[in-house]
Amino acid sequence: MRTLERTRPDLAAFLRTLRERLTPAEVGLPSGNRRRTPGLRREEVAALAGVGLTWYTWLEQGRDIGVSASFLDNLARVLKLDAAQRRHLYLLAHQRPPAEPGKTWCVLPPLVRRLMHDLPHPAFVLNLRWDVLGFNAEADRLFGFGKHAPERRNLLWLLFTDPLLHQRIDDWEQQAPLMLSSFRRDFTRGTQEADIHQLVDELERVSPEFRAWWRQHDVHASCSGVRKLVIDGQPSPFEHTSLTVDEDRHLRLVVYARAASAS
């Protein structure tokens, strides 16, 4: 591929630079006194990554050889790459980013919290598990997040257990399974996390609707559109969208705004 041909010199330079930055002590090797070059030797990197010296030398020289995801992960470990460097390695070698493990636990960054509170529309922040990590006053008035303890402030849990949210969403019987099918995509990304399984297991025990719809395995991609919310007894259309505010932490800012036709 021509694209790979263009990135091979960058890959070679990237690997060489990283190798030369590491000291033997950092990877558990004796330092020795007779090193002519800085950093690690190629044969040391090859041995630590579990490949032959010739093969690794060809890779670092930018030759036309294929690499597996497992090898790239080993190499990232040996070279002590952070998340951004690992992603860059994958893009140079594979022309696609690595599969990132989903994280459910995280803390809402102060700047994101401040921006959320500055918005004139109802807004809240979700993690991969759909825990509501923060919300502004407009969102609290609309969805009543503040009346729930933080450990129960989960959008999926409230969708199926909170009478207020059930009444707030017009045509709940159609909207709830759509929202659940959107959650399934996040569940798949965070399936290695125990707390996301605990949430699903508990909802299956307490909500017959959840249990029935969850077992249908529907997946709905859209996180935006128009949803009618009942305000003062009358359905009112709200446009809603989900914006990624921290990709590494899987944080999304959800914003609701009255549809233009309803203003």
C-alpha positions, -999 to +999 in steps of 0.1 A: +000+000+000+013+035-009+001+049+024+022+023+043+052+031+021+049+067+032+047+059+069+075+034+071+103+060+073+083+077+102+078+043+119+115+035+116+125+069+131+099+067+158+111+032+170+147+042+169+141+074+189+121+055+215+147+028+218+175+053+223+156+071+250+153+040+273+181+029+296+187-008+304+178-002+340+143+010+330+136-024+315+153-045+341+186-051+323+221-046+336+237-013+324+272-025+316+301-002+309+308-007+272+278+008+254+287+026+222+252+039+215+226+055+239+196+036+251+188+000+243+203-022+216+181-036+189+188-072+201+176-062+236+143-048+223+138-078+201+144-102+230+121-084+253+094-082+226+097-119+218+109-116+182+140-123+163+167-097+159+167-098+121+129-093+120+130-064+144+159-048+125+139-049+093+110-033+111+131-005+125+147-001+090+112+005+076+112-026+054+080-041+040+070-066+067+036-072+083+030-069+121+003-082+143-016-063+170-002-086+197+033-078+186+026-041+186+011-044+221+043-062+233+065-036+216+045-008+233+050-025+266+087-029+261+092+007+250+070+019+278+046+038+255+018+059+269-017+058+254-009+085+228+024+069+218+007+035+215-020+049+192+007+066+171+026+033+168-005+016+156-013+043+130+022+042+116+023+004+114-013-006+107-030+026+094-057+021+121-059+029+158-057+001+184-088-012+202-090+008+234-103-009+265-134+008+279-131+025+312-162+031+334-147+049+364-134+084+361-136+119+376-152+148+358-125+173+348-131+208+363-131+226+330-158+203+316-179+209+347-175+246+343-184+245+306-215+224+314-227+249+340-221+278+315-246+263+290-281+278+289-296+244+281-301+213+302-268+194+301-251+165+319-220+143+315-221+105+312-193+080+314-193+047+296-216+031+322-240+060+319-233+073+354-243+110+356-210+125+367-223+161+366-253+181+356-263+218+355-294+233+372-314+232+340-309+194+337-317+190+374-350+208+370-358+186+339-346+152+351-344+155+389-308+141+391-301+159+424-327+140+444-308+107+439-278+096+458-246+097+437-243+059+435-278+057+421-274+087+397-272+065+366-292+074+335-300+038+326-310+029+362-332+060+364-347+053+330-362+020+343-367+027+380-375+064+384-412+074+381-403+110+373-381+101+344-407+076+332-433+104+332-410+130+318-403+110+286-433+111+263-440+077+246-416+060+271-424+026+257-408+035+224-380+058+236-367+035+265-358+005+242-341+029+218-320+044+246-312+009+259-300-002+224-277+028+224-264+018+258-256-017+245-229-002+222-212+013+253-217-020+272-197-038+245-168-013+249-168-017+286-176-054+289-144-062+308-155-038+337-173-056+366-195-026+375-212-024+341-222-060+345-235-054+380-257-026+366-272-049+340-277-078+364-295-055+389-317-040+363-327-075+350-338-083+385-359-052+392-373-043+357-393-067+335-391-042+306-354-040+309-350-077+310-372-083+280-356-056+258-321-063+269-324-099+257-335-087+222-299-075+216-309-044+196-282-019+188-290+017+179-262+039+168-278+074+170-271+096+201-289+126+188-323+135+175-356+148+188-373+135+219-406+148+234-404+156+271-436+162+291-435+198+306-465+210+326-485+181+313-478+188+277-453+170+254-426+194+242-400+185+215-364+188+226-334+183+203-307+163+220-271+155+211-241+138+227-207+154+224-174+136+232-155+158+257-128+133+267-123+104+243-097+086+266-121+087+296-152+079+274-169+111+287-199+125+268-217+158+273-254+154+266-273+185+258-311+190+254-325+221+238-361+230+230-368+224+193-370+256+173-407+249+164-414+247+201-398+280+211 
